């Protein structure tokens, strides 16, 4: 197959660059089975993710927001980086091995770029893995491996709340 002229031009331009900033979004992690906010699976218990991922939502209903993020952590903890994550890591390594800079700015909160061994990552929207409980003293660092070692849920009050069909109100004092 012959490569398109645009792709060949892009390759040539990329080879000339000294500094790269790559912007990554939901499409990169969707292939790992992580639902996007807008796509299929973007609704959780009939709520829009946009209505739950805000400080105002937490003020309104902290129990619901804790459950929403717990549900997302459960999904991501069972996921792995895909070919796109590893391709980005490989490209970054090639740049950095040649003394050039390569930074990743991601909208994703899943941490899969780090799991794929990328570095120089800026997480625009934070991380699912940097968590502190309100009153239960649960604190975990930004390390997905902690979560893969059966540290779910982070506090007993969240046990079972990751299931979509539950509408359990969890007392704020328990979180």
Secondary structure, 3 states (H helix, E strand, C coil): CCCCHHHHHHHHHHHHCCEEEEEECHHHHHCCCCCCCCCCCCEECCEEHHHHCCHHHHHHCHHHHHHHHHHHHHHHHCCCCCHHHHHHHHHHHHHHHCCCEEEEEECCCCCHHHHCCCCCEEECCCCCCCEECCCCCCEECCCHHHHHCCCCCCCHHHCCCCCCCCCCCCCHHHC
